Amino acid sequence: MAKVKIKKKKISIDMTAMCDVAFLLLSFFIMTSTAKLPEPYPVDTPASTVQTKLPDSYLATITVGEGRIFFGVTGKRVRKRMLEQMSEKYKLEFTPEEADAFSLIDFFGVDINAMKKLIALPNAERNAKGLQPGVPYDSVNNQLHDWILCARLATKEINNEDLDIAIKGDKNLDYPMIKAVIDILQEQRKNNFFLVTNLRGEDF
């Protein structure tokens, strides 16, 4: 008896809908993700089992490592107003173009008298290793104290919000330098701040 051959049908799957979903998800993640900002001095932060998400706005970050301190504030308008206040305090003049350029700088670590030179540098050269010696913070020339104060005043003036502050220190850093930063904050009655760490698994 002859076998009956079953005619095979070609199966086609329309992948158009799947491609649309994939591109929508990709677009969503790209638009909602936050790019890591370049830093003039990247540090290896200590590990911790507890991690609190830093706020996205109204935040100043103090980066500490190798005897140098870098300062950064979120918000272009806040940076611009902060520079205006510092220029008034230190009797310096910045052109509108220099103020606009400064508002685009996320982190810096120089004496305010060298700020014009830093602003004039191209972005690619500004974060070169060893170029920025750090913000002065000693008892004779405590510019870090003034930057923090002006940043807080600018944030309050523009956004009517208190400025959050995060300290980001290298894990191999000696404690006295972190304590010096904390003392500056406490002088301004800023006793609540963030300590930036890396997340690690709990120890068993």
C-alpha positions, 0 to 999 in steps of 0.5 A: 500500500502506498504511503500518503505524502502530507504536503508541507506548508511553509511557515512564516512569522511576521517579526515586524511587531517584535522589532517595533517593541525592541526598538521602543525598549531600546529608545526608552533605555537610552533616553532615561539613562544617565551618562557617567560624567567625566571627572578630573580625578576618578577615585576608588570608593570604599565598599559598603553593604548599604547604598542610598541613591544620590539625588539627581538635582540640588547636589554638590559633590566633593571628591577627595584623593591624593591631597587634592579636593574637587568640587562639582554642583548640578545645574547650569544656572546654579553654577553660573550664579555661584561663580558670580558670588565667588567673583564678587567675594574675591574681586575677580571679573568673568565675562559672560562668555566665561560664565557660560563656559563655567556653567558647563563644567561639572567638576573643577579643582583649581584656585579661583585665580586660575579659573580663567585658564581652566575655562579657556582650555578645551574640554578634552584637555581640562580633565588631563591627569595632574592638571588641576591641583585641587581647590584650596581648603587650608585655614589661610586660604579656605576656598572650599568653604566659600564654594560650598557656601556660594553653591548653597546660597545660589541653590536657595536663591534659584530653586528655593531648595537646600543643597544636598552634599556628597563626599566621595573619597578614595578608599586608601585616603587618610581620615584627616582629610575627610575630617577637614571636609566634614569640619567645613560642612559643620562650620556651616551647620550642614550636618547631613551629607552623603558618603559615596561608596560602592555596593558589595555583597553582605559578609557572612 
